[in-house]
Amino acid sequence: MKTGYADLPLHYGRAPRWLFNRMTKLGGAISELIVNEYGQEELLRRLSDPFWFQAFGCVLGFDWHSSGLTTTVCGALKIALKERNLGIQVCGGKGSTSLKTPQEIENTNLNLTTRKIEELKKASRLSAKVDNALLQDGFQLYHHTFIFTEQGKWAVIQQGLNGTWARRYHWLHSKNLIEEPHSGFYSDHIQDSVLNLTAKESRQTREKSLEIVKEGEFKVLVMPKRHEIKSIDLDKRGIEFLKRVHDLQPETYEDLLLVRGMGPKTIRALALVSNIVYGTEVSWKDPVKYSYAHGGKDGTPYPVDKSIYDKSIIFLEDVLKQAKLDKYTKLKALKRLNRFFLHG
């Protein structure tokens, strides 16, 4: 299930080392507290919530509306969760690192069967394919982080770029990754025209697209004369590619989407042919505050207070070390933490 997405302005630069190191420690401590209190799956659920994730990044001291929050927080978590051995692994990352995700899943230290590892790799590939090919909103993915537990549950945090805007997509493990995976979204930057093949209205279009490929009728492709799709076309190479896909005879739309080389242009062309020939519907709708605890990297609303930040880390680590405390005592400790933030 995709749980939502957020649009963020693109900011250049990177988190300074002194801040990133603290983000790793504090982010790890908060994650461990959540896992200890509520379990591994609860941490995945929270990370898959775009609003909670944004708040989490703010607490760690990053800019509340910066696209860099995504890559930096995910990078810090990747290190922190590996060090703490919580039965949760973070794979992938920004740019070329995202391409290493399948290999990192295969090399996991978690006790997973070969079948489960293959399922996780498929989920990773599908989530990226859907946001790049089925949801054509003008954002090109450049960041992909895949998080999974020793039970095989998973979440995805990935981000796309469009000019000076970045859009973040959140996923939570689900059996249906194709139809309406969104359960909510946050966005200040809505696109005028988005080809959304995940929508319920597009279900028949997806079915007919699969039929077209399996039947192998590629001699004539008629494009509708709409302004927003006037540049869409399939050249000879595209038709030859579809003929090769026909030979594979994909059984489901997921199988079609996972064919290597099946990109947004081919998916879009199939959808439009389906629309013209069979009259199927195609959705063109875009499915799209938190206070700082420690300040922000760029000084908004105030510079990061290193002293308070370090006190927070020490306090949380002390709570974690007292593992034998009963739940009532732990809750009292967390209430003290709340008063600490409110009154200093």
Buried (B, 14 or more C-beta within 10 A) or exposed (E): BBBBBBBBEEBEEEBEEEBBEBBBBBBBBBBBBBBEEEBBBEBBBBBBBBBBBBBBBBBBBBBBBBBBBBBBBBBBBBBBBBEBEBBBBBBBBBEEBBEBBBEBBBEBEBEBEEEBBBBBBBBBBBBBBBBBBBBBBBBEBBBBBBBBBBBBBBBBBBBBBBEEBBBBBBBBBEEEBBBBBBBEBBBEBEBEBBBBBBBEBBBBBBBBBBEBBBEEBBEEBEBEEEEEBEEBEBEEEBBEBBEEBBEEEBEEBBBBBBBEEBBBBBBBBBBBBBBEBBEBBBBBEBBBEEEBBBBBBEEEEEEBBBEBBBBBBEBBBEBBEEEEEEEEEBEEBBEEBEEBEEEE
